[in-house]
């Protein structure tokens, strides 16, 4: 395996990153979190996690006791899919496989949160049509790409807005998925509200042109995500629940910084979450994607928005905050960010290629390069075949 050569590691052992912290009901030994990542290794048909390679993957990355790892985005219902190998959690077979995976993480004395999401207009209209489901979003006809528009027209599955009744159905799908995650042994749930997926499509005015109670005003655009959040609080309890946002993201056709009102939008949503906390329902954390990464498909350092920050969240939300976005190659930034005692850092791509990433970050060890060609490949290659630093060194001796 090839190491990163144009990067000088810096040990973070003496920083807050490697001090314990409590998130809701769990006590972590450190604050270097494995971020949710779409890796699409589920079996198809059925969107069933692959017991062999998925169990190995998550087990490899949770060997340090007291670690927190997230599942990749786990879809809540067949209506919410659009990719054959994206994992779901609506069927008994899926729950059985997730149970084995979560058990493997627990055997390492670590913790796992299941991230629940729905694709909306980022799904494949062709795949949805094949399975008998509509291609839906907050509003009709607002396609994220010309390619998906062409696919929708050729498959006869045009993008349309969710009806109010269907929105209520989706809330039920989220509740069922949360119950299934608990049945599988998950330590908690993260609600996916970012990077252009369905709930983000309702939040963003670029993709939400509705004129009913779910569109128009800041309050209305926040209604659907908050309804889902309230439903999940009922199912799992606030202290086993987190939510993830991406205020500056442009992937999936989102507004990003081009719409300055979005900071007001997210301030409102986060304020509503803090209100719930003061009423006795404080979430375990809020998880945010930094303006350092405005498009998850770009390479590190590309697309960074330098004229904005997520620091506004600290003045509204008074609980723990997980921050993610090109931190692995910038330990000097991590040292500053984690000085705030409520802060954790989540790492994504380099957790794929460095299963022992917390130890490497702690000790300032070199990082193994990842191969992004295999991020979405239905294969063990580029997924479970990355060695730890000790394994690399032992082979050199």
URFENMO-V574595 format. One record per residue. N is the residue number from 1. RES is the residue in one letter. PHI is phi as a letter, one per 30 degrees, with the letter a starting at -180 (none if undefined). NEAR is the number of other C-alpha atoms within 10 Angstrom. Layout:
BEGIN
n->N res->RES phi->PHI near->NEAR
n->N res->RES phi->PHI near->NEAR
END
This chain:
BEGIN
n->1 res->X phi->none near->10
n->2 res->X phi->c near->8
n->3 res->X phi->c near->12
n->4 res->X phi->d near->13
n->5 res->X phi->c near->10
n->6 res->X phi->c near->7
n->7 res->X phi->b near->12
n->8 res->X phi->c near->13
n->9 res->X phi->d near->20
n->10 res->X phi->b near->18
n->11 res->X phi->d near->16
n->12 res->X phi->c near->20
n->13 res->X phi->e near->16
n->14 res->X phi->d near->11
n->15 res->X phi->c near->14
n->16 res->X phi->d near->23
n->17 res->X phi->e near->26
n->18 res->X phi->c near->20
n->19 res->X phi->c near->14
n->20 res->X phi->d near->14
n->21 res->X phi->a near->20
n->22 res->X phi->c near->15
n->23 res->X phi->c near->20
n->24 res->X phi->i near->20
n->25 res->X phi->c near->13
n->26 res->X phi->c near->17
n->27 res->X phi->c near->15
n->28 res->X phi->c near->20
n->29 res->X phi->d near->18
n->30 res->X phi->a near->22
n->31 res->X phi->c near->24
n->32 res->X phi->c near->24
n->33 res->X phi->c near->24
n->34 res->X phi->d near->28
n->35 res->X phi->d near->24
n->36 res->X phi->d near->21
n->37 res->X phi->b near->19
n->38 res->X phi->d near->16
n->39 res->X phi->b near->21
n->40 res->X phi->h near->23
n->41 res->X phi->c near->24
n->42 res->X phi->d near->23
n->43 res->X phi->d near->17
n->44 res->X phi->b near->14
n->45 res->X phi->d near->8
n->46 res->X phi->j near->18
n->47 res->X phi->h near->26
n->48 res->X phi->c near->25
n->49 res->X phi->e near->27
n->50 res->X phi->d near->21
n->51 res->X phi->e near->19
n->52 res->X phi->d near->12
n->53 res->X phi->d near->19
n->54 res->X phi->d near->23
n->55 res->X phi->d near->21
n->56 res->X phi->d near->18
n->57 res->X phi->e near->21
n->58 res->X phi->d near->23
n->59 res->X phi->d near->23
n->60 res->X phi->e near->21
n->61 res->X phi->c near->24
n->62 res->X phi->b near->27
n->63 res->X phi->d near->19
n->64 res->X phi->d near->19
n->65 res->X phi->e near->16
n->66 res->X phi->i near->20
n->67 res->X phi->d near->25
n->68 res->X phi->c near->27
n->69 res->X phi->b near->24
n->70 res->X phi->c near->21
n->71 res->X phi->d near->25
n->72 res->X phi->d near->21
n->73 res->X phi->e near->23
n->74 res->X phi->c near->28
n->75 res->X phi->d near->25
n->76 res->X phi->d near->28
n->77 res->X phi->a near->20
n->78 res->X phi->e near->20
n->79 res->X phi->d near->20
n->80 res->X phi->c near->26
n->81 res->X phi->c near->29
n->82 res->X phi->k near->25
n->83 res->X phi->b near->20
n->84 res->X phi->d near->18
n->85 res->X phi->c near->23
n->86 res->X phi->d near->23
n->87 res->X phi->d near->28
n->88 res->X phi->b near->28
n->89 res->X phi->b near->31
n->90 res->X phi->c near->24
n->91 res->X phi->c near->17
n->92 res->X phi->d near->13
n->93 res->X phi->d near->15
n->94 res->X phi->d near->23
n->95 res->X phi->d near->22
n->96 res->X phi->e near->17
n->97 res->X phi->d near->20
n->98 res->X phi->d near->29
n->99 res->X phi->e near->21
n->100 res->X phi->d near->17
n->101 res->X phi->d near->27
n->102 res->X phi->d near->25
n->103 res->X phi->e near->20
n->104 res->X phi->d near->20
n->105 res->X phi->d near->28
n->106 res->X phi->d near->21
n->107 res->X phi->d near->13
n->108 res->X phi->d near->17
n->109 res->X phi->i near->15
n->110 res->X phi->c near->25
n->111 res->X phi->b near->24
n->112 res->X phi->b near->23
n->113 res->X phi->c near->23
n->114 res->X phi->c near->28
n->115 res->X phi->d near->26
n->116 res->X phi->c near->23
n->117 res->X phi->a near->25
n->118 res->X phi->b near->28
n->119 res->X phi->d near->25
n->120 res->X phi->h near->26
n->121 res->X phi->d near->32
n->122 res->X phi->d near->25
n->123 res->X phi->d near->21
n->124 res->X phi->d near->21
n->125 res->X phi->d near->30
n->126 res->X phi->d near->23
n->127 res->X phi->d near->20
n->128 res->X phi->d near->23
n->129 res->X phi->d near->17
n->130 res->X phi->e near->13
n->131 res->X phi->c near->13
n->132 res->X phi->i near->12
n->133 res->X phi->b near->17
n->134 res->X phi->d near->22
n->135 res->X phi->c near->29
n->136 res->X phi->b near->26
n->137 res->X phi->a near->27
n->138 res->X phi->d near->30
n->139 res->X phi->b near->22
n->140 res->X phi->d near->18
n->141 res->X phi->i near->16
n->142 res->X phi->c near->18
n->143 res->X phi->d near->21
n->144 res->X phi->d near->16
n->145 res->X phi->b near->13
n->146 res->X phi->d near->9
n->147 res->X phi->d near->9
n->148 res->X phi->d near->19
n->149 res->X phi->d near->19
n->150 res->X phi->d near->14
n->151 res->X phi->d near->17
n->152 res->X phi->d near->22
n->153 res->X phi->d near->13
n->154 res->X phi->d near->12
n->155 res->X phi->c near->16
n->156 res->X phi->i near->14
n->157 res->X phi->b near->22
n->158 res->X phi->d near->21
n->159 res->X phi->d near->23
n->160 res->X phi->b near->17
n->161 res->X phi->d near->21
n->162 res->X phi->d near->19
n->163 res->X phi->d near->13
n->164 res->X phi->d near->12
n->165 res->X phi->d near->8
n->166 res->X phi->d near->12
n->167 res->X phi->e near->17
n->168 res->X phi->d near->14
n->169 res->X phi->d near->13
n->170 res->X phi->d near->20
n->171 res->X phi->e near->20
n->172 res->X phi->d near->17
n->173 res->X phi->d near->22
n->174 res->X phi->d near->25
n->175 res->X phi->d near->22
n->176 res->X phi->d near->18
n->177 res->X phi->d near->27
n->178 res->X phi->d near->29
n->179 res->X phi->d near->19
n->180 res->X phi->d near->22
n->181 res->X phi->d near->27
n->182 res->X phi->d near->18
n->183 res->X phi->d near->14
n->184 res->X phi->d near->22
n->185 res->X phi->j near->21
n->186 res->X phi->e near->25
n->187 res->X phi->d near->21
n->188 res->X phi->a near->25
n->189 res->X phi->b near->29
n->190 res->X phi->c near->27
n->191 res->X phi->d near->25
n->192 res->X phi->d near->27
n->193 res->X phi->b near->24
n->194 res->X phi->b near->24
n->195 res->X phi->h near->26
n->196 res->X phi->i near->26
n->197 res->X phi->d near->22
n->198 res->X phi->e near->25
n->199 res->X phi->d near->27
n->200 res->X phi->d near->29
n->201 res->X phi->d near->27
n->202 res->X phi->d near->26
n->203 res->X phi->d near->31
n->204 res->X phi->d near->26
n->205 res->X phi->d near->22
n->206 res->X phi->d near->15
n->207 res->X phi->c near->26
n->208 res->X phi->c near->21
n->209 res->X phi->c near->19
n->210 res->X phi->d near->18
n->211 res->X phi->b near->11
n->212 res->X phi->c near->11
n->213 res->X phi->d near->14
n->214 res->X phi->c near->22
n->215 res->X phi->a near->23
n->216 res->X phi->j near->15
n->217 res->X phi->d near->16
n->218 res->X phi->e near->20
n->219 res->X phi->d near->17
n->220 res->X phi->d near->17
n->221 res->X phi->d near->27
n->222 res->X phi->d near->23
n->223 res->X phi->d near->19
n->224 res->X phi->d near->24
n->225 res->X phi->e near->22
n->226 res->X phi->d near->18
n->227 res->X phi->d near->14
n->228 res->X phi->d near->21
n->229 res->X phi->e near->23
n->230 res->X phi->d near->18
n->231 res->X phi->d near->17
n->232 res->X phi->d near->26
n->233 res->X phi->e near->22
n->234 res->X phi->d near->12
n->235 res->X phi->d near->18
n->236 res->X phi->c near->18
n->237 res->X phi->i near->18
n->238 res->X phi->d near->24
n->239 res->X phi->d near->20
n->240 res->X phi->c near->23
n->241 res->X phi->b near->29
n->242 res->X phi->b near->27
n->243 res->X phi->b near->23
n->244 res->X phi->b near->20
n->245 res->X phi->b near->20
n->246 res->X phi->b near->26
n->247 res->X phi->e near->28
n->248 res->X phi->c near->30
n->249 res->X phi->d near->26
n->250 res->X phi->c near->19
n->251 res->X phi->d near->20
n->252 res->X phi->i near->20
n->253 res->X phi->i near->19
n->254 res->X phi->d near->27
n->255 res->X phi->d near->19
n->256 res->X phi->i near->22
n->257 res->X phi->d near->18
n->258 res->X phi->d near->10
n->259 res->X phi->c near->13
n->260 res->X phi->d near->12
n->261 res->X phi->d near->13
n->262 res->X phi->d near->19
n->263 res->X phi->d near->19
n->264 res->X phi->d near->11
n->265 res->X phi->d near->20
n->266 res->X phi->d near->20
n->267 res->X phi->d near->19
n->268 res->X phi->d near->16
n->269 res->X phi->d near->20
n->270 res->X phi->d near->20
n->271 res->X phi->d near->16
n->272 res->X phi->d near->17
n->273 res->X phi->d near->22
n->274 res->X phi->d near->19
n->275 res->X phi->e near->15
n->276 res->X phi->d near->16
n->277 res->X phi->d near->18
n->278 res->X phi->d near->11
n->279 res->X phi->c near->9
n->280 res->X phi->j near->11
n->281 res->X phi->b near->18
n->282 res->X phi->d near->23
n->283 res->X phi->d near->23
n->284 res->X phi->d near->25
n->285 res->X phi->a near->26
n->286 res->X phi->c near->23
n->287 res->X phi->c near->25
n->288 res->X phi->b near->23
n->289 res->X phi->d near->23
n->290 res->X phi->d near->23
n->291 res->X phi->d near->24
n->292 res->X phi->d near->21
n->293 res->X phi->b near->24
n->294 res->X phi->c near->25
n->295 res->X phi->b near->22
n->296 res->X phi->d near->16
n->297 res->X phi->c near->11
n->298 res->X phi->d near->12
n->299 res->X phi->d near->11
n->300 res->X phi->e near->17
n->301 res->X phi->i near->13
n->302 res->X phi->d near->13
n->303 res->X phi->i near->17
n->304 res->X phi->d near->19
n->305 res->X phi->c near->17
n->306 res->X phi->c near->8
n->307 res->X phi->c near->7
n->308 res->X phi->b near->16
n->309 res->X phi->b near->14
n->310 res->X phi->d near->15
n->311 res->X phi->d near->10
n->312 res->X phi->e near->12
n->313 res->X phi->d near->17
n->314 res->X phi->d near->15
n->315 res->X phi->d near->9
n->316 res->X phi->c near->16
n->317 res->X phi->c near->20
n->318 res->X phi->c near->15
n->319 res->X phi->c near->17
n->320 res->X phi->d near->22
n->321 res->X phi->b near->23
n->322 res->X phi->c near->22
n->323 res->X phi->c near->24
n->324 res->X phi->b near->23
n->325 res->X phi->k near->22
n->326 res->X phi->h near->24
n->327 res->X phi->c near->19
n->328 res->X phi->d near->23
n->329 res->X phi->c near->19
n->330 res->X phi->b near->13
n->331 res->X phi->d near->19
n->332 res->X phi->d near->14
n->333 res->X phi->d near->12
n->334 res->X phi->e near->21
n->335 res->X phi->e near->17
n->336 res->X phi->d near->11
n->337 res->X phi->d near->18
n->338 res->X phi->d near->19
n->339 res->X phi->d near->12
n->340 res->X phi->d near->13
n->341 res->X phi->d near->13
n->342 res->X phi->c near->19
n->343 res->X phi->c near->22
n->344 res->X phi->b near->24
n->345 res->X phi->b near->23
n->346 res->X phi->c near->24
n->347 res->X phi->c near->22
n->348 res->X phi->c near->19
n->349 res->X phi->e near->20
n->350 res->X phi->d near->19
n->351 res->X phi->d near->22
n->352 res->X phi->d near->29
n->353 res->X phi->c near->24
n->354 res->X phi->b near->23
n->355 res->X phi->d near->26
n->356 res->X phi->c near->22
n->357 res->X phi->e near->27
n->358 res->X phi->e near->26
n->359 res->X phi->d near->19
n->360 res->X phi->d near->21
n->361 res->X phi->d near->22
n->362 res->X phi->d near->20
n->363 res->X phi->c near->15
n->364 res->X phi->i near->16
n->365 res->X phi->d near->15
n->366 res->X phi->e near->18
n->367 res->X phi->c near->25
n->368 res->X phi->d near->24
n->369 res->X phi->d near->17
n->370 res->X phi->c near->21
n->371 res->X phi->c near->13
n->372 res->X phi->d near->14
n->373 res->X phi->d near->8
n->374 res->X phi->c near->14
n->375 res->X phi->e near->19
n->376 res->X phi->c near->16
n->377 res->X phi->c near->15
n->378 res->X phi->d near->16
n->379 res->X phi->a near->15
n->380 res->X phi->d near->16
n->381 res->X phi->d near->13
n->382 res->X phi->i near->18
n->383 res->X phi->b near->24
n->384 res->X phi->c near->20
n->385 res->X phi->c near->15
n->386 res->X phi->d near->23
n->387 res->X phi->d near->16
n->388 res->X phi->d near->20
n->389 res->X phi->d near->18
n->390 res->X phi->d near->9
n->391 res->X phi->d near->10
n->392 res->X phi->d near->13
n->393 res->X phi->d near->10
n->394 res->X phi->d near->9
n->395 res->X phi->d near->7
n->396 res->X phi->d near->6
n->397 res->X phi->d near->5
END
